[in-house]
C-alpha cells in the first residue's frame, strides 16, 4: 500500500492543475460573446469623402520616385563571365573562314604530320572542311593554332581575367574519328 500512496502524491499536482484549467475554461465559456461590430455602410450611413489633405498625401506617395536607382556606369555586366573575358572585341568581319565559328563548334577530322609543315583538316558546322597550319587564326576570340601533333592541335587564346590581367588560354582540339568521338 505504501507504494500506491507515493504514486498518488506524484500524480495529485497534475490532477489539481488539470482541474483548475478545466474550471477556468468552463467559467470563460459562460460569458456572453459580444456581437461583431457593424460597419457604417451596413447601417446605411454614408462614408465621409476623403479630405483634400488625404488626397494630397496619396498623390505624393504615388508620384514619389523610388529611393534607389541602379546606375551601371563603372560596374561590370552581371551576365558576363567573371572568369575570362576577351582582350578586346575583334573586328566584326572575320578574316578567315575558321574565325566565323566558335572553337567548340569546330572538329579536327584529319592531321598530316609526315611532311615538313604539318597540316590539319578542320570541319566547320556548315559542313565545309578547311586546311589549317600553325599560325592559322581560328575561333571568334582571336585564337591561333600553335602546334599540330599526331592526334591533336593546340590553339592559344588571349583573355583578360576579372582583375584585368592578361591570361593565355590553351585549348586542345583532339582528332575525331568518323563517329565523332576523340581518339
C-alpha positions as CSV (number, residue, x, y, z in Angstrom):
1,X,0.0,0.0,0.0
2,X,2.9,2.4,0.7
3,X,4.0,2.3,-2.9
4,X,0.5,3.2,-4.2
5,X,0.3,6.3,-1.9
6,X,3.6,7.6,-3.4
7,X,2.2,7.3,-6.9
8,X,-0.9,9.2,-5.9
9,X,1.2,12.0,-4.4
10,X,3.2,12.4,-7.6
11,X,0.0,12.5,-9.7
12,X,-2.0,14.8,-7.4
13,X,-0.4,18.1,-8.5
14,X,-1.1,17.2,-12.1
15,X,-4.7,16.4,-11.3
16,X,-5.1,19.7,-9.4
17,X,-3.6,21.7,-12.3
18,X,-5.9,20.0,-14.9
19,X,-8.9,20.5,-12.7
20,X,-8.1,24.3,-12.4
21,X,-7.7,24.7,-16.1
22,X,-11.0,22.9,-16.8
23,X,-12.8,25.1,-14.3
24,X,-11.3,28.3,-15.7
25,X,-12.3,27.3,-19.3
26,X,-15.8,26.4,-18.1
27,X,-16.3,29.9,-16.5
28,X,-14.9,31.7,-19.5
29,X,-17.3,29.9,-21.8
30,X,-20.3,31.0,-19.8
31,X,-19.7,34.7,-20.7
32,X,-21.6,36.2,-23.5
33,X,-19.7,36.8,-26.7
34,X,-20.3,40.4,-27.9
35,X,-21.7,40.6,-31.4
36,X,-19.3,41.7,-34.2
37,X,-19.2,45.5,-34.8
38,X,-21.3,46.6,-37.7
39,X,-20.0,48.9,-40.4
40,X,-21.5,52.3,-41.3
41,X,-22.2,51.0,-44.8
42,X,-24.2,48.1,-43.4
43,X,-26.2,50.6,-41.3
44,X,-27.0,52.7,-44.3
45,X,-24.9,55.7,-43.2
46,X,-22.7,57.2,-45.9
47,X,-19.0,57.2,-45.5
48,X,-17.4,60.7,-45.4
49,X,-15.5,61.7,-48.6
50,X,-11.7,61.8,-48.2
51,X,-10.3,65.2,-47.3
52,X,-8.0,67.2,-49.6
53,X,-5.2,66.7,-47.3
54,X,-5.5,62.9,-47.6
55,X,-5.7,63.1,-51.4
56,X,-2.5,65.2,-51.5
57,X,-0.7,62.6,-49.4
58,X,-1.9,59.9,-51.7
59,X,-0.7,61.7,-54.8
60,X,2.7,62.5,-53.2
61,X,3.1,58.8,-52.4
62,X,2.2,57.8,-55.9
63,X,4.4,60.4,-57.6
64,X,7.4,59.9,-55.3
65,X,10.5,58.5,-57.1
66,X,12.0,55.2,-55.9
67,X,14.5,55.6,-53.2
68,X,17.3,53.7,-55.1
69,X,18.1,53.7,-58.8
70,X,20.7,51.3,-60.2
71,X,23.5,53.0,-62.1
72,X,25.5,50.5,-64.1
73,X,28.3,53.1,-65.0
74,X,31.6,51.8,-63.8
75,X,30.2,48.4,-62.8
76,X,30.8,45.1,-64.7
77,X,27.9,43.4,-66.5
78,X,26.4,40.8,-64.1
79,X,25.6,38.4,-67.0
80,X,29.1,38.3,-68.4
81,X,31.5,35.6,-67.4
82,X,33.7,36.8,-64.5
83,X,36.4,34.2,-65.1
84,X,37.6,35.1,-68.6
85,X,36.9,38.0,-70.9
86,X,38.2,38.5,-74.4
87,X,41.0,41.1,-74.6
88,X,39.1,43.3,-77.0
89,X,36.3,42.9,-79.4
90,X,37.8,41.7,-82.6
91,X,36.7,43.1,-86.0
92,X,33.1,42.3,-86.8
93,X,34.0,40.7,-90.1
94,X,36.3,37.7,-89.7
95,X,39.5,37.5,-91.8
96,X,39.4,33.7,-92.4
97,X,36.6,31.2,-92.7
98,X,37.5,29.5,-89.4
99,X,37.1,32.7,-87.5
100,X,33.4,32.8,-88.1
101,X,32.8,29.9,-85.7
102,X,33.4,29.2,-82.0
103,X,36.2,26.8,-81.3
104,X,33.8,24.4,-79.6
105,X,31.8,24.1,-82.9
106,X,34.9,23.0,-85.0
107,X,36.1,19.4,-85.4
108,X,39.5,18.2,-86.3
109,X,38.9,15.4,-88.9
110,X,42.4,14.8,-90.1
111,X,46.1,15.5,-89.4
112,X,49.1,15.1,-91.6
113,X,52.4,15.2,-89.7
114,X,54.8,13.3,-92.0
115,X,55.6,16.5,-94.0
116,X,57.9,19.4,-93.1
117,X,55.0,21.7,-92.2
118,X,52.1,19.7,-90.6
119,X,48.6,20.4,-91.6
120,X,45.2,19.7,-90.1
121,X,41.7,19.3,-91.7
122,X,39.1,21.1,-89.7
123,X,35.4,20.6,-90.3
124,X,33.1,23.6,-89.7
125,X,29.4,23.3,-88.6
126,X,28.3,24.3,-92.1
127,X,29.8,21.0,-93.4
128,X,32.8,22.5,-95.2
129,X,36.3,21.3,-94.4
130,X,39.3,23.7,-94.2
131,X,43.1,23.0,-94.2
132,X,45.0,24.8,-91.4
133,X,48.6,25.1,-90.4
134,X,50.4,26.5,-87.4
135,X,49.7,30.3,-87.2
136,X,46.2,30.0,-88.7
137,X,43.6,32.2,-86.9
138,X,40.7,30.1,-85.6
139,X,37.7,30.9,-83.5
140,X,35.7,34.1,-82.7
141,X,38.1,35.3,-80.0
142,X,41.4,35.6,-81.9
143,X,42.7,32.1,-81.3
144,X,45.8,30.9,-83.2
145,X,46.9,27.4,-83.9
146,X,50.3,27.0,-82.2
147,X,51.1,23.3,-82.6
148,X,49.8,20.4,-84.7
149,X,50.6,17.0,-83.1
150,X,49.8,13.4,-84.3
151,X,46.5,13.3,-82.5
152,X,45.5,16.9,-81.6
153,X,46.2,20.5,-82.3
154,X,46.7,23.3,-79.8
155,X,45.1,26.7,-80.0
156,X,46.0,29.7,-77.8
157,X,43.5,32.5,-77.0
158,X,44.3,35.7,-75.1
159,X,41.9,36.8,-72.3
160,X,41.8,39.3,-69.5
161,X,40.7,38.0,-66.1
162,X,38.5,39.9,-63.7
163,X,41.5,41.9,-62.4
164,X,42.4,43.0,-66.0
165,X,45.5,40.7,-66.0
166,X,46.4,39.1,-69.4
167,X,45.8,35.3,-69.4
168,X,46.6,33.0,-72.2
169,X,44.3,30.0,-72.5
170,X,45.4,26.8,-74.2
171,X,42.7,24.8,-76.0
172,X,43.4,21.3,-77.1
173,X,41.4,20.1,-80.1
174,X,41.6,16.3,-80.4
175,X,41.5,14.4,-83.7
176,X,38.0,12.9,-84.1
177,X,37.1,9.6,-85.8
178,X,34.2,9.3,-88.2
179,X,31.8,8.6,-85.3
180,X,32.6,11.9,-83.8
181,X,34.5,10.7,-80.7
182,X,38.0,11.7,-79.7
183,X,40.8,9.2,-80.3
